[in-house]
Amino acid sequence: MMTTMTTAIDKQFITGLILAGGRGTRMGQVDKGLQIFRGMPMAMHVQMRLGPQVGEMIINANQHLAAYESFGAAVWPDQIDGYAGPLAGLQAGLTHCETPYMVSAPCDSPFLPLDLVDRLAQAMLLDDADLAVAVTIETQDGTATTQAHPVFSMMKSSLLPHLSHFLQNGGRKVDAWYASLKVVEVLFEDIAAFRNINTLNELRQYEA
């Protein structure tokens, strides 16, 4: 009897994490996820696109927690003081993740793909990877290069002890942590879907 490998993970086994724990330095020290974009906070756009793809939603934020709680998702701050970056946000998410898998997206990316989770999950299963990360091909001056989008990722929630150990030993760079794991890159054709809105000028530009 021939068996086939499943290439899908039921969304009930996946928690979605919105990373909203940064300082918003490039936007003038404002909370990026709460900036109004096309009539609603940017992070709410992310939630509306990511939410239907997963079974549960949580938010990592280090300020204005009540405002994020009004979105209807549980909100958890970093466990490390001092705005330690996206890895600290991933650690907070994994600590409170009650499903076997977690997928992350930043709060300032309101155009994220509606098939993000399906494609990351499929690649994870096919490669038996610890983590899947989205990449795009970007061309500049006629040269095509692969651009990774490290906070658009899906991982096994069992990675929490590994990540905590990395952070306890001073690790802060996402790329350095990924280098210690079995990672699969997943190519997405739509570069614009991964656009980050980092400044007030960009906010006004993409509002149109």
C-alpha positions as a Markdown table, in Angstrom:
| # | Residue | x | y | z |
|---|---|---|---|---|
| 1 | Met | 0.0 | 0.0 | 0.0 |
| 2 | Met | 1.5 | 3.3 | -1.1 |
| 3 | Thr | 1.4 | 6.2 | 1.4 |
| 4 | Thr | 1.7 | 9.9 | 0.5 |
| 5 | Met | 3.3 | 12.5 | 2.6 |
| 6 | Thr | 0.9 | 15.2 | 3.8 |
| 7 | Thr | 1.9 | 18.7 | 2.7 |
| 8 | Ala | -0.6 | 20.6 | 4.8 |
| 9 | Ile | -0.9 | 21.5 | 8.5 |
| 10 | Asp | -4.4 | 22.1 | 9.8 |
| 11 | Lys | -4.6 | 25.8 | 10.8 |
| 12 | Gln | -5.9 | 24.8 | 14.3 |
| 13 | Phe | -2.3 | 23.6 | 15.0 |
| 14 | Ile | -0.8 | 27.0 | 14.1 |
| 15 | Thr | -0.7 | 30.2 | 16.2 |
| 16 | Gly | -0.1 | 33.5 | 14.5 |
| 17 | Leu | 2.1 | 36.1 | 16.1 |
| 18 | Ile | 2.2 | 39.8 | 15.3 |
| 19 | Leu | 5.5 | 41.3 | 16.2 |
| 20 | Ala | 4.7 | 44.8 | 17.6 |
| 21 | Gly | 7.4 | 45.1 | 20.2 |
| 22 | Gly | 9.8 | 47.6 | 18.6 |
| 23 | Arg | 10.4 | 51.3 | 19.5 |
| 24 | Gly | 9.3 | 52.6 | 16.1 |
| 25 | Thr | 12.5 | 54.6 | 15.9 |
| 26 | Arg | 12.4 | 55.3 | 12.1 |
| 27 | Met | 8.8 | 56.5 | 12.5 |
| 28 | Gly | 9.7 | 59.1 | 15.2 |
| 29 | Gln | 9.5 | 56.9 | 18.3 |
| 30 | Val | 5.8 | 56.1 | 17.7 |
| 31 | Asp | 4.1 | 52.7 | 18.0 |
| 32 | Lys | 4.1 | 51.6 | 14.4 |
| 33 | Gly | 1.4 | 49.0 | 14.8 |
| 34 | Leu | -1.1 | 51.6 | 16.1 |
| 35 | Gln | -0.5 | 54.1 | 13.3 |
| 36 | Ile | -3.7 | 54.6 | 11.3 |
| 37 | Phe | -3.4 | 53.3 | 7.7 |
| 38 | Arg | -6.4 | 53.3 | 5.4 |
| 39 | Gly | -8.8 | 53.8 | 8.3 |
| 40 | Met | -7.4 | 51.3 | 10.9 |
| 41 | Pro | -4.3 | 50.6 | 12.9 |
| 42 | Met | -1.6 | 48.9 | 10.7 |
| 43 | Ala | -1.4 | 45.9 | 13.0 |
| 44 | Met | -5.1 | 45.4 | 12.5 |
| 45 | His | -4.5 | 45.0 | 8.8 |
| 46 | Val | -1.9 | 42.4 | 9.6 |
| 47 | Gln | -4.4 | 40.6 | 11.9 |
| 48 | Met | -7.1 | 40.6 | 9.3 |
| 49 | Arg | -4.9 | 39.0 | 6.7 |
| 50 | Leu | -3.1 | 36.6 | 9.0 |
| 51 | Gly | -5.9 | 35.7 | 11.3 |
| 52 | Pro | -8.0 | 33.5 | 8.8 |
| 53 | Gln | -4.8 | 31.5 | 8.0 |
| 54 | Val | -4.3 | 30.3 | 11.6 |
| 55 | Gly | -6.2 | 28.9 | 14.6 |
| 56 | Glu | -5.2 | 31.4 | 17.2 |
| 57 | Met | -3.7 | 34.9 | 17.2 |
| 58 | Ile | -1.4 | 36.5 | 19.7 |
| 59 | Ile | 0.4 | 39.9 | 19.7 |
| 60 | Asn | 3.9 | 40.8 | 21.1 |
| 61 | Ala | 4.0 | 44.4 | 22.3 |
| 62 | Asn | 6.0 | 46.3 | 24.8 |
| 63 | Gln | 3.9 | 49.5 | 25.1 |
| 64 | His | 0.2 | 50.4 | 24.7 |
| 65 | Leu | -0.8 | 46.9 | 25.7 |
| 66 | Ala | -4.5 | 47.8 | 26.3 |
| 67 | Ala | -4.8 | 49.3 | 22.8 |
| 68 | Tyr | -3.5 | 46.0 | 21.3 |
| 69 | Glu | -5.8 | 44.0 | 23.6 |
| 70 | Ser | -8.7 | 45.8 | 22.0 |
| 71 | Phe | -8.0 | 43.8 | 18.9 |
| 72 | Gly | -9.3 | 40.7 | 20.6 |
| 73 | Ala | -6.0 | 38.8 | 20.9 |
| 74 | Ala | -3.9 | 38.0 | 23.9 |
| 75 | Val | -0.9 | 40.5 | 24.2 |
| 76 | Trp | 2.4 | 39.5 | 25.7 |
| 77 | Pro | 5.5 | 41.7 | 26.2 |
| 78 | Asp | 9.1 | 40.6 | 25.8 |
| 79 | Gln | 10.6 | 38.6 | 28.7 |
| 80 | Ile | 13.9 | 40.5 | 28.1 |
| 81 | Asp | 14.2 | 44.1 | 29.1 |
| 82 | Gly | 15.4 | 46.9 | 26.7 |
| 83 | Tyr | 13.6 | 46.2 | 23.4 |
| 84 | Ala | 15.9 | 43.3 | 22.5 |
| 85 | Gly | 14.6 | 42.9 | 19.0 |
| 86 | Pro | 12.4 | 40.4 | 17.0 |
| 87 | Leu | 14.0 | 37.3 | 18.6 |
| 88 | Ala | 12.7 | 38.5 | 22.0 |
| 89 | Gly | 9.3 | 38.8 | 20.4 |
| 90 | Leu | 9.5 | 35.3 | 19.0 |
| 91 | Gln | 10.5 | 34.0 | 22.5 |
| 92 | Ala | 7.5 | 35.8 | 24.0 |
| 93 | Gly | 5.2 | 34.3 | 21.3 |
| 94 | Leu | 6.6 | 30.7 | 21.7 |
| 95 | Thr | 6.3 | 30.9 | 25.5 |
| 96 | His | 2.6 | 31.5 | 25.2 |
| 97 | Cys | 2.0 | 29.4 | 22.0 |
| 98 | Glu | -0.2 | 26.4 | 22.7 |
| 99 | Thr | 0.0 | 24.8 | 19.3 |
| 100 | Pro | 2.8 | 22.8 | 17.6 |
| 101 | Tyr | 3.6 | 25.6 | 15.2 |
| 102 | Met | 3.8 | 29.4 | 15.2 |
| 103 | Val | 4.0 | 31.8 | 12.3 |
| 104 | Ser | 5.2 | 35.4 | 12.7 |
| 105 | Ala | 4.6 | 38.6 | 10.8 |
| 106 | Pro | 5.6 | 42.2 | 11.7 |
| 107 | Cys | 3.0 | 44.8 | 12.6 |
| 108 | Asp | 4.0 | 47.2 | 9.8 |
| 109 | Ser | 3.3 | 44.9 | 6.8 |
| 110 | Pro | -0.3 | 45.4 | 5.9 |
| 111 | Phe | 0.0 | 43.6 | 2.5 |
| 112 | Leu | 1.2 | 40.2 | 3.7 |
| 113 | Pro | 0.3 | 37.2 | 1.4 |
| 114 | Leu | -3.0 | 35.5 | 2.0 |
| 115 | Asp | -1.3 | 32.2 | 1.3 |
| 116 | Leu | 1.7 | 32.9 | 3.5 |
| 117 | Val | 0.9 | 30.1 | 6.1 |
| 118 | Asp | 0.0 | 27.4 | 3.6 |
| 119 | Arg | 3.2 | 27.9 | 1.6 |
| 120 | Leu | 5.5 | 28.0 | 4.6 |
| 121 | Ala | 3.8 | 25.0 | 6.2 |
| 122 | Gln | 4.1 | 23.0 | 3.0 |
| 123 | Ala | 7.8 | 23.7 | 2.7 |
| 124 | Met | 8.4 | 22.9 | 6.3 |
| 125 | Leu | 6.8 | 19.5 | 6.0 |
| 126 | Leu | 8.4 | 18.6 | 2.7 |
| 127 | Asp | 11.9 | 19.5 | 4.0 |
| 128 | Asp | 11.3 | 18.3 | 7.6 |
| 129 | Ala | 12.6 | 21.7 | 8.6 |
| 130 | Asp | 12.6 | 23.4 | 11.9 |
| 131 | Leu | 11.7 | 26.7 | 10.4 |
| 132 | Ala | 10.5 | 28.1 | 7.0 |
| 133 | Val | 11.2 | 31.7 | 6.0 |
| 134 | Ala | 9.8 | 33.8 | 3.1 |
| 135 | Val | 12.2 | 35.1 | 0.4 |
| 136 | Thr | 11.8 | 37.1 | -2.7 |
| 137 | Ile | 14.0 | 37.7 | -5.8 |
| 138 | Glu | 14.9 | 41.4 | -6.1 |
| 139 | Thr | 16.6 | 42.9 | -9.1 |
| 140 | Gln | 18.9 | 46.0 | -8.8 |
| 141 | Asp | 21.1 | 47.3 | -11.6 |
| 142 | Gly | 20.3 | 44.1 | -13.6 |
| 143 | Thr | 21.5 | 41.8 | -10.8 |
| 144 | Ala | 19.0 | 39.4 | -9.2 |
| 145 | Thr | 19.5 | 38.6 | -5.5 |
| 146 | Thr | 17.6 | 36.6 | -3.0 |
| 147 | Gln | 16.1 | 38.8 | -0.3 |
| 148 | Ala | 15.1 | 37.0 | 2.9 |
| 149 | His | 12.2 | 38.3 | 5.1 |
| 150 | Pro | 13.3 | 36.7 | 8.4 |
| 151 | Val | 10.3 | 37.8 | 10.5 |
| 152 | Phe | 7.9 | 36.3 | 8.0 |
| 153 | Ser | 8.6 | 32.8 | 9.3 |
| 154 | Met | 6.9 | 29.6 | 10.5 |
| 155 | Met | 8.6 | 27.5 | 13.2 |
| 156 | Lys | 8.1 | 24.5 | 15.4 |
| 157 | Ser | 7.0 | 25.7 | 18.9 |
| 158 | Ser | 9.4 | 23.1 | 20.3 |
| 159 | Leu | 12.2 | 25.5 | 19.4 |
| 160 | Leu | 11.6 | 27.6 | 22.5 |
| 161 | Pro | 14.4 | 26.1 | 24.7 |
| 162 | His | 16.8 | 26.5 | 21.8 |
| 163 | Leu | 15.9 | 30.1 | 21.3 |
| 164 | Ser | 15.9 | 30.9 | 25.0 |
| 165 | His | 19.4 | 29.5 | 25.3 |
| 166 | Phe | 20.6 | 31.6 | 22.3 |
| 167 | Leu | 19.2 | 34.7 | 23.9 |
| 168 | Gln | 20.6 | 34.0 | 27.4 |
| 169 | Asn | 24.0 | 33.7 | 25.8 |
| 170 | Gly | 23.7 | 37.2 | 24.3 |
| 171 | Gly | 22.5 | 36.3 | 20.8 |
| 172 | Arg | 20.2 | 39.0 | 19.3 |
| 173 | Lys | 20.6 | 38.6 | 15.5 |
| 174 | Val | 17.8 | 36.7 | 13.7 |
| 175 | Asp | 20.2 | 35.4 | 11.0 |
| 176 | Ala | 22.6 | 34.0 | 13.5 |
| 177 | Trp | 19.8 | 32.0 | 15.3 |
| 178 | Tyr | 18.4 | 30.7 | 11.9 |
| 179 | Ala | 21.9 | 29.6 | 11.0 |
| 180 | Ser | 21.8 | 27.1 | 13.9 |
| 181 | Leu | 18.6 | 25.5 | 12.6 |
| 182 | Lys | 17.4 | 23.5 | 9.7 |
| 183 | Val | 15.7 | 26.2 | 7.7 |
| 184 | Val | 13.9 | 26.1 | 4.3 |
| 185 | Glu | 13.5 | 29.2 | 2.2 |
| 186 | Val | 10.1 | 29.7 | 0.5 |
| 187 | Leu | 10.1 | 31.9 | -2.7 |
| 188 | Phe | 7.2 | 34.3 | -3.1 |
| 189 | Glu | 6.9 | 36.2 | -6.4 |
| 190 | Asp | 5.0 | 39.3 | -5.0 |
| 191 | Ile | 7.7 | 41.5 | -3.6 |
| 192 | Ala | 5.1 | 44.2 | -2.6 |
| 193 | Ala | 3.4 | 41.8 | -0.2 |
| 194 | Phe | 6.4 | 42.0 | 2.1 |
| 195 | Arg | 6.6 | 45.8 | 2.0 |
| 196 | Asn | 7.3 | 47.3 | 5.5 |
| 197 | Ile | 6.0 | 50.7 | 6.3 |
| 198 | Asn | 8.8 | 52.2 | 8.4 |
| 199 | Thr | 8.5 | 55.9 | 8.2 |
| 200 | Leu | 5.6 | 58.5 | 8.3 |
| 201 | Asn | 6.5 | 59.4 | 4.6 |
| 202 | Glu | 6.0 | 55.7 | 3.6 |
| 203 | Leu | 2.8 | 55.6 | 5.5 |
| 204 | Arg | 1.4 | 58.6 | 3.5 |
| 205 | Gln | 2.9 | 57.2 | 0.3 |
| 206 | Tyr | 1.2 | 53.8 | 0.6 |
| 207 | Glu | -2.0 | 55.3 | 2.0 |
| 208 | Ala | -2.7 | 56.3 | -1.6 |
